[in-house]
Amino acid sequence: MDSGALSDLDHRLLEALQLDGRAPFSHLARLLDLSERTVARRYQRLRGLGLRIVGQPDPARLGLPER
């Protein structure tokens, strides 16, 4: 497999991180029905590919007009 290709597992992990970017690996592992070590290993692989988790406020949830 190409080292830059994202697997189904990678996509599932990214979706879970979109919901809670601060979730511990133990929570993500339970959510994805994987071992904590697998989640940590996949996360580190994604970090190596350039993944960065950042926070961005949602203006609508804060009652602010959208730009």
Buried (B, 14 or more C-beta within 10 A) or exposed (E): EEEEEBEEEBEBBBEBBEEEEEBEBEBBBEBBEBEBEBBBEBBEBBEEEEBEEEEEEEEEEEEEEEE
